[in-house]
Amino acid sequence: MTTKNTVHTKYKQLTKEDCFELQKCLERGQDQLELAMNHVNSYPRKMFGFRTPFTIFKAYADELLLSLNNSKAIAFEKVNLSPSLIKFK
């Protein structure tokens, strides 16, 4: 179980430079975009009671919808929200 402090201190606030890096990542193609979105949606949010957007979506969505958009949960310890996640060619 993840504690509030662990979630809050694991990552820093996004900066303008981080947003530019994210934009570069999104230009890499569908596979890389899905990988990034799975990591982003597996990060717990305070507004969801420290549950992940993926968990919330899974509670309301059909399994077929989850498979169609390649949504997969990533273990909290393996969530990577840095540009190093995306393979640059």
FENHUTA-V49493 format. One record per helix or strand. SS is the DSSP state (2 for helix, 1 for strand). FROM is the first residue (numbers start at 1). LEN is the number of residues. If there is no record, write none. Layout:
SS & FROM & LEN
SS & FROM & LEN
This chain:
2 & 4 & 7
2 & 16 & 11
2 & 30 & 11
1 & 44 & 2
2 & 46 & 3
1 & 51 & 2
2 & 53 & 8
2 & 63 & 6
2 & 76 & 3
2 & 83 & 3
